[in-house]
Amino acid sequence: MDVLSNLAHGFSVALQPGTLLMALVGCFLGTLVGILPGLGPAATIALLLPLTIGMDPASALIMFAGVYYGAQYGGAITAILLNVPGDAAATVTLLDGHPMAREGRAGAALGIAALSSFVGGTIAVVLLTLIAPPLAELALRMGPPEYFAIMFVGLSLVVALSGEVVLKGLISLLLGLWLASVGIDILAAQPRFTLGLPQLLGGLDFTVVAVGVFAIASVLESIGAPRQDKVFYAPNSLRRLFPTTREIKDCLVAWVNGSCLGFLLGILPGAGATIASFISYGVQRKISRQPERFGKGAPDGVAAPEAANNAAATGALLPLLSFGIPGSGTTAIMLSGLLMWGFRPGPMLMVDAPDLFWGLVASMYIGNVVLLIMNLPMIPIFAQVLRVPKFALYPFIFGLSMVATFAVSERVFDVVLMVVFGFAGYLIVRQKFPLAPLILGFVLGPMMERSLRQTLQMNQNDLAVLFYRPISAVLVTLGILVICAPVLGSILKHRKRAQT
Amino acid sequence: MVKRGDLVTSVILVALSLYILTSSLGWSYFSQNGPGPGYFPFWYGLLLLLLAIVLGLRSVVGVRRDQAPNEAEDTSGAWRSLASCGALAVATLLIYVIGLMSSFALLALFLVRFIFGRSMKEAFVVALVGSAVLYLIFEVGLGMQLPVGIWGM
């Protein structure tokens, strides 16, 4: 009952004209960046952050959420029409979506993707509404050791799931922790890693780092990438976008599978939309009566990953809203937005800022409907966006990054730093280091260091206290296992190979 | 087969971790109030050093022939990216002299003409339209004062 009345309050916030407009803008921008190469939701939100100074925080956060889940849908458009995923999460969608386009069923594939995103997003937001409040209550009973343990297991998962090489994920995370240490240590008033530059005493600004490593690095990467081939244009008639009854029937199980798996995997730090879409596709193929259709244009091969990646984007907001701990690069940027607007993200958020919390949750119900209504008739228009020439787009993203970074603190020094991080980010990506652990390490670093030092202060500098308290003991052990499992696995594999 | 990229990265990371370690040793590790500012950096610095060494060793001995990277692939793409990054760096430093809008316009001109190989006319259009859009959003729309250079633009 409490949840329902809170949700009703959220709807009263989200349905205000200004907030509704922001949800629309967010969904529209999200779909656009999902389609356009070289800019993902994380980079877009980082670029938008400085523009939200002075804006109503609830409206700004709702816009960011719209960008986040709007991008999940936009990615499918390029996957289906171009055989190039707009983002990593849409990689699986192209396996069946593009063959459907080649058979002349591009409209149906796009329609299924839109419907699946709607179903996945809506089921996930219902789950978020029900789970977030009790989880936040649990978080209120936790102390520094438990918080440290949650961050430890979260970062371990991010590292373990971030790519093929755990070693590079770990290094990326440690680089993030180092960047987070730059500036004056608040507990001891000691400047650290400032290179004698007074501009670094206040630490590195999040926008500077995020715009550099996400926006600049990904544009540099795209500039060097080979050119793409033929586009299959979307149909101009809306009628041809609706899938047949048979196709919808085929998708029903896929929607349930994708939504539930997507939400659960989205909660796990580091897993996110990409892994969710891969796993739900694999499961759908396993449980399908005709698995041989997969890869050749199966409608449920589009439905499962599309429902999963939208559900995962919503699931990823759960740890951010309940614990104040982000699980992905994009939610890390949203966390820094909350801090910038003066909020204390965590379990008290729904008590201290009910407008913000419940307004956001309610806006996600609305946002999913908006996405469906906006996307179906606008697919042909969005498809035209693919024709925007790169030579015009990329210089503009550079310009936008320069101005947005300057806007944060009105210092050209920060623009210089942004370029340095852009170059570093490009090298990191080229050397196949994952970026998500770096940005999460950067955001969580101060919180992690503070909770570790508080834990040690409370317990006479005895780190073993982490194993005396049940929740932290379980989580720390889990974190160690998550990190060690791939290493042990590869040692065993080497031994086996040596024996044979 | 040596993975050259990983080897160079490893050397850079070893240097960085040594910088972190030596800096952290200069700060208090433990004080009466518990761990000091050197505690956390010391441990992640040490871990980074160990991992950087492992990365270096793997790059020399750990790569099997079938995993060997094709380092020759698409070097022209890499040069395009690096040249763009260099242009961005120069444009950023030029902000101090000619202001942000003029720097962006020059950057756009260079990128469109030389990196993307388009005509000078197209380069001018992108530079002018891009500058106008940024000006309208930030200076007119948001009332921001962007840095101006010696030309007062």
Chai-1 contact restraints between the chains, C-beta under 6 A:
chainA,res_idxA,chainB,res_idxB,connection_type,confidence,min_distance_angstrom,max_distance_angstrom,comment,restraint_id
A,L170,B,L51,contact,1.0,0.0,6.0,A-B,restraint_1
A,I171,B,L51,contact,1.0,0.0,6.0,A-B,restraint_2
A,L174,B,Y44,contact,1.0,0.0,6.0,A-B,restraint_3
A,L174,B,L48,contact,1.0,0.0,6.0,A-B,restraint_4
A,L177,B,Y44,contact,1.0,0.0,6.0,A-B,restraint_5
A,S181,B,P41,contact,1.0,0.0,6.0,A-B,restraint_6
A,D185,B,P37,contact,1.0,0.0,6.0,A-B,restraint_7
A,A188,B,G36,contact,1.0,0.0,6.0,A-B,restraint_8
A,A188,B,P37,contact,1.0,0.0,6.0,A-B,restraint_9
A,Q190,B,W27,contact,1.0,0.0,6.0,A-B,restraint_10
A,Q190,B,P37,contact,1.0,0.0,6.0,A-B,restraint_11
A,L220,B,S81,contact,1.0,0.0,6.0,A-B,restraint_12
A,L220,B,S84,contact,1.0,0.0,6.0,A-B,restraint_13
A,L220,B,C85,contact,1.0,0.0,6.0,A-B,restraint_14
A,I223,B,R80,contact,1.0,0.0,6.0,A-B,restraint_15
A,I223,B,S81,contact,1.0,0.0,6.0,A-B,restraint_16
A,I223,B,S84,contact,1.0,0.0,6.0,A-B,restraint_17
A,G224,B,G77,contact,1.0,0.0,6.0,A-B,restraint_18
A,G224,B,A78,contact,1.0,0.0,6.0,A-B,restraint_19
A,G224,B,R80,contact,1.0,0.0,6.0,A-B,restraint_20
A,G224,B,S81,contact,1.0,0.0,6.0,A-B,restraint_21
A,F391,B,V112,contact,1.0,0.0,6.0,A-B,restraint_22
A,F391,B,F116,contact,1.0,0.0,6.0,A-B,restraint_23
A,F391,B,R118,contact,1.0,0.0,6.0,A-B,restraint_24
A,A392,B,V126,contact,1.0,0.0,6.0,A-B,restraint_25
A,P395,B,A108,contact,1.0,0.0,6.0,A-B,restraint_26
A,P395,B,L111,contact,1.0,0.0,6.0,A-B,restraint_27
A,P395,B,V126,contact,1.0,0.0,6.0,A-B,restraint_28
A,F396,B,G130,contact,1.0,0.0,6.0,A-B,restraint_29
A,F398,B,L88,contact,1.0,0.0,6.0,A-B,restraint_30
A,G399,B,F104,contact,1.0,0.0,6.0,A-B,restraint_31
A,G399,B,G130,contact,1.0,0.0,6.0,A-B,restraint_32
A,G399,B,L134,contact,1.0,0.0,6.0,A-B,restraint_33
A,V403,B,L134,contact,1.0,0.0,6.0,A-B,restraint_34
A,V403,B,F138,contact,1.0,0.0,6.0,A-B,restraint_35
A,V412,B,I95,contact,1.0,0.0,6.0,A-B,restraint_36
A,V412,B,P147,contact,1.0,0.0,6.0,A-B,restraint_37
A,V415,B,T92,contact,1.0,0.0,6.0,A-B,restraint_38
A,V416,B,T92,contact,1.0,0.0,6.0,A-B,restraint_39
A,V419,B,L88,contact,1.0,0.0,6.0,A-B,restraint_40
A,V419,B,A89,contact,1.0,0.0,6.0,A-B,restraint_41
A,V419,B,T92,contact,1.0,0.0,6.0,A-B,restraint_42
A,F423,B,C85,contact,1.0,0.0,6.0,A-B,restraint_43
A,Q431,B,G5,contact,1.0,0.0,6.0,A-B,restraint_44
A,Q431,B,T9,contact,1.0,0.0,6.0,A-B,restraint_45
A,E449,B,F40,contact,1.0,0.0,6.0,A-B,restraint_46
A,R453,B,G34,contact,1.0,0.0,6.0,A-B,restraint_47
A,R453,B,P35,contact,1.0,0.0,6.0,A-B,restraint_48
A,L456,B,G34,contact,1.0,0.0,6.0,A-B,restraint_49
A,L456,B,P35,contact,1.0,0.0,6.0,A-B,restraint_50
A,Q457,B,G34,contact,1.0,0.0,6.0,A-B,restraint_51
